């Protein structure tokens, strides 16, 4: 069973290929929703032995950064390597 944990936003690595899928307007709208309603869905990260790597939730992560948050709710998952 996965449990929600707090992750330090500035310590989460976002792979370059993931960054290319970022849509600024989506980030802005999501930030407004998080501000009004809180973060509804945790992000997913994996740990590669050195750092936490984003698996799912790029727009939620960027929206939280935009809001000036230091931590974000997330799940630590065991992701397959492709």
MOURRA-V555581 format. One record per pair of residues at least 6 apart in sequence whose ideal C-beta (glycine too) atoms are under 8 Angstrom apart, sorted by the first residue. I is the first residue (numbers start at 1). J is the second residue. Records with the same first field share a line. If there is no record, write none. Layout:
# MOURRA-V555581
I = J / J
This chain:
# MOURRA-V555581
2 = 75 / 76 / 77
3 = 75
4 = 42 / 73 / 74 / 75
5 = 73 / 74 / 75 / 76
6 = 71 / 72 / 73 / 74
7 = 43 / 45 / 52 / 71 / 72 / 73 / 74
8 = 70 / 71
9 = 61 / 64 / 65 / 69 / 70 / 71 / 72
10 = 70
11 = 51 / 52
12 = 43 / 45 / 51 / 52 / 53 / 54 / 61 / 72
13 = 51 / 52 / 53 / 54
14 = 53 / 54 / 58 / 61
15 = 53 / 54
18 = 54 / 58
19 = 58
21 = 58
22 = 58 / 59 / 62
23 = 59
26 = 59
27 = 59 / 62 / 63 / 66
28 = 63 / 66
30 = 59 / 60 / 63
31 = 63 / 64 / 66 / 67
34 = 60 / 63 / 64 / 67
35 = 67
39 = 60 / 64 / 72 / 73
41 = 57 / 60
42 = 57 / 72 / 73 / 74 / 75
43 = 54 / 55 / 56 / 57 / 60 / 61 / 72 / 73 / 74 / 75
44 = 54 / 55 / 56 / 57 / 74 / 75 / 77 / 79
45 = 52 / 53 / 54 / 55 / 74 / 75 / 76 / 77
46 = 52 / 53 / 55 / 76 / 77 / 78 / 79
47 = 53 / 76
52 = 76
53 = 79
54 = 61
55 = 77 / 79
57 = 74
60 = 72
61 = 72
64 = 72
